[in-house]
Amino acid sequence: MIRIGLTGWGDQEDLYPNRTQAKDKLRLYGQYFSTVEVDSSFYAVQPRDRMARWAAETPESFSFIVKAYQGMTGHLRGKPYFTSTSEMYKAFRESLEPVIEAGKMQAALFQYPPWFECNRDNVNELREVKLRMEGIPCAIEFRHQSWYAGNMRERTLYFLKEQGWIHSVCDEPQAGPGSIPIVPIATDSRMTLVRMHGRNVSGWQQNGAPNWRETRYLYRYNEQELSEWKVYLEQLQEQSEDVFVIFNNNSAGDAATNAQMMMELLDQPIKPFPDRTEPEKEEGPEQLELF
């Protein structure tokens, strides 16, 4: 099965009637898509009660892909919140328990930064992460080309399969060593993750620049580009039981539209977005001018 979703639900304004409250958005999101990537967990390990509420607010068949906390993937800058690595992993695992108990935990996503190169130390770190996350499905996304350069591509894929990592196949700008090519190969027979980041080359290279988060994923896929990806998805479906596709091109609100375009290409039913046109204000009775 190919399942389509978005990164987060709070900023997907196309999905919600005007003035929808934040507390109602996930419930409404679940009427359009059957999966979501939780990205708030990257910035802070989420409280158990919040994760339990999210699990309760979604349909029975819904599933979550939860992004690993930034301290677990080498992104953290500044003072660590946790006193030890073991405490950090313990907190993250405990936060996932309500979603696991609800049967809605699809995978934890470990997205590594562009400076996480293919070398012996980092390979050993991935082995240690898998031990710490034992029993929980884990997907991995690289951001450095060295993992797929030359004969390292096959060695990387073999390692991921051997260690039980779910491969994240990405569509992203081809912008030098800090980006990876499309590698439509599954490493897990149960699941493959696909993340659609857009193709904004100039925005991708501006990490750290003012407002870079607002421009990095500024891109709308056209029908031809998505049709090409339909072929990739069908290939991946032959390799994995389930393929989860997450649209992350959120900078201008294009993700939801592109996700539904892909669903239409796959002959999946869609629910139309609500009409967000503001009603015209009625003019009051004409006032007489006395002065």
Solvent accessible surface area in square Angstrom, and as a share of the most:
residue,aa,sasa,rsa
1,M,132,0.59
2,I,14,0.07
3,R,38,0.14
4,I,4,0.02
5,G,0,0.00
6,L,0,0.00
7,T,11,0.06
8,G,12,0.12
9,W,31,0.11
10,G,36,0.35
11,D,120,0.62
12,Q,7,0.03
13,E,76,0.34
14,D,47,0.24
15,L,1,0.01
16,Y,1,0.00
17,P,65,0.41
18,N,34,0.18
19,R,188,0.69
20,T,31,0.18
21,Q,110,0.49
22,A,83,0.64
23,K,141,0.60
24,D,34,0.18
25,K,25,0.11
26,L,3,0.01
27,R,116,0.42
28,L,29,0.14
29,Y,0,0.00
30,G,12,0.11
31,Q,86,0.38
32,Y,19,0.07
33,F,5,0.02
34,S,41,0.27
35,T,0,0.00
36,V,0,0.00
37,E,0,0.00
38,V,2,0.01
39,D,48,0.25
40,S,43,0.28
41,S,2,0.01
42,F,19,0.08
43,Y,114,0.43
44,A,50,0.39
45,V,31,0.18
46,Q,12,0.05
47,P,61,0.39
48,R,109,0.40
49,D,103,0.53
50,R,90,0.33
51,M,2,0.01
52,A,44,0.34
53,R,120,0.44
54,W,25,0.09
55,A,6,0.04
56,A,87,0.68
57,E,53,0.24
58,T,12,0.07
59,P,59,0.37
60,E,165,0.74
61,S,83,0.54
62,F,4,0.02
63,S,6,0.04
64,F,1,0.01
65,I,0,0.00
66,V,1,0.00
67,K,22,0.09
68,A,1,0.01
69,Y,11,0.04
70,Q,33,0.14
71,G,21,0.20
72,M,6,0.03
73,T,2,0.01
74,G,39,0.38
75,H,34,0.15
76,L,46,0.23
77,R,163,0.59
78,G,67,0.64
79,K,190,0.80
80,P,84,0.53
81,Y,177,0.67
82,F,27,0.11
83,T,128,0.75
84,S,56,0.36
85,T,62,0.36
86,S,67,0.43
87,E,70,0.31
88,M,20,0.09
89,Y,12,0.04
90,K,122,0.52
91,A,25,0.20
92,F,1,0.00
93,R,76,0.28
94,E,63,0.28
95,S,5,0.03
96,L,0,0.00
97,E,67,0.30
98,P,13,0.08
99,V,1,0.00
100,I,75,0.38
101,E,133,0.60
102,A,50,0.39
103,G,66,0.64
104,K,14,0.06
105,M,28,0.12
106,Q,42,0.18
107,A,0,0.00
108,A,0,0.00
109,L,0,0.00
110,F,0,0.00
111,Q,16,0.07
112,Y,0,0.00
113,P,1,0.01
114,P,33,0.21
115,W,130,0.46
116,F,14,0.06
117,E,81,0.36
118,C,30,0.18
119,N,71,0.37
120,R,197,0.72
121,D,109,0.57
122,N,21,0.11
123,V,29,0.17
124,N,71,0.36
125,E,66,0.30
126,L,0,0.00
127,R,98,0.36
128,E,82,0.37
129,V,4,0.03
130,K,38,0.16
131,L,133,0.66
132,R,73,0.27
133,M,1,0.00
134,E,125,0.56
135,G,77,0.74
136,I,12,0.06
137,P,53,0.33
138,C,0,0.00
139,A,0,0.00
140,I,1,0.00
141,E,1,0.00
142,F,2,0.01
143,R,5,0.02
144,H,30,0.14
145,Q,61,0.27
146,S,28,0.18
147,W,2,0.01
148,Y,14,0.05
149,A,55,0.43
150,G,70,0.68
151,N,112,0.57
152,M,50,0.23
153,R,78,0.29
154,E,108,0.48
155,R,152,0.55
156,T,4,0.02
157,L,12,0.06
158,Y,147,0.56
159,F,20,0.08
160,L,0,0.00
161,K,139,0.59
162,E,106,0.47
163,Q,48,0.21
164,G,33,0.32
165,W,0,0.00
166,I,5,0.03
167,H,2,0.01
168,S,1,0.01
169,V,1,0.01
170,C,1,0.01
171,D,1,0.01
172,E,5,0.02
173,P,2,0.01
174,Q,97,0.43
175,A,16,0.12
176,G,33,0.32
177,P,88,0.56
178,G,22,0.22
179,S,0,0.00
180,I,2,0.01
181,P,49,0.31
182,I,51,0.26
183,V,3,0.02
184,P,25,0.16
185,I,60,0.31
186,A,18,0.14
187,T,11,0.06
188,D,15,0.08
189,S,85,0.55
190,R,150,0.55
191,M,4,0.02
192,T,0,0.00
193,L,0,0.00
194,V,0,0.00
195,R,1,0.01
196,M,0,0.00
197,H,1,0.00
198,G,0,0.00
199,R,70,0.26
200,N,25,0.13
201,V,68,0.39
202,S,69,0.44
203,G,2,0.02
204,W,8,0.03
205,Q,117,0.52
206,Q,84,0.37
207,N,77,0.39
208,G,62,0.60
209,A,33,0.26
210,P,124,0.78
211,N,99,0.51
212,W,42,0.15
213,R,138,0.50
214,E,111,0.50
215,T,46,0.27
216,R,13,0.05
217,Y,41,0.15
218,L,80,0.40
219,Y,53,0.20
220,R,128,0.47
221,Y,2,0.01
222,N,81,0.42
223,E,107,0.48
224,Q,130,0.58
225,E,22,0.10
226,L,0,0.00
227,S,42,0.27
228,E,81,0.36
229,W,1,0.00
230,K,61,0.26
231,V,77,0.45
232,Y,63,0.24
233,L,0,0.00
234,E,76,0.34
235,Q,78,0.35
236,L,0,0.00
237,Q,72,0.32
238,E,155,0.70
239,Q,69,0.31
240,S,4,0.03
241,E,118,0.53
242,D,32,0.16
243,V,0,0.00
244,F,1,0.01
245,V,0,0.00
246,I,0,0.00
247,F,0,0.00
248,N,13,0.07
249,N,0,0.00
250,N,43,0.22
251,S,37,0.24
252,A,63,0.49
253,G,29,0.28
254,D,13,0.06
255,A,0,0.00
256,A,2,0.01
257,T,30,0.17
258,N,0,0.00
259,A,0,0.00
260,Q,14,0.06
261,M,49,0.22
262,M,0,0.00
263,M,16,0.07
264,E,101,0.45
265,L,39,0.19
266,L,28,0.14
267,D,130,0.67
268,Q,46,0.20
269,P,123,0.77
270,I,63,0.32
271,K,82,0.35
272,P,104,0.65
273,F,57,0.24
274,P,37,0.23
275,D,117,0.60
276,R,85,0.31
277,T,103,0.60
278,E,98,0.44
279,P,104,0.65
280,E,165,0.74
281,K,193,0.82
282,E,167,0.75
283,E,169,0.76
284,G,58,0.56
285,P,114,0.72
286,E,161,0.72
287,Q,140,0.62
288,L,151,0.75
289,E,161,0.72
290,L,145,0.72
291,F,230,0.96
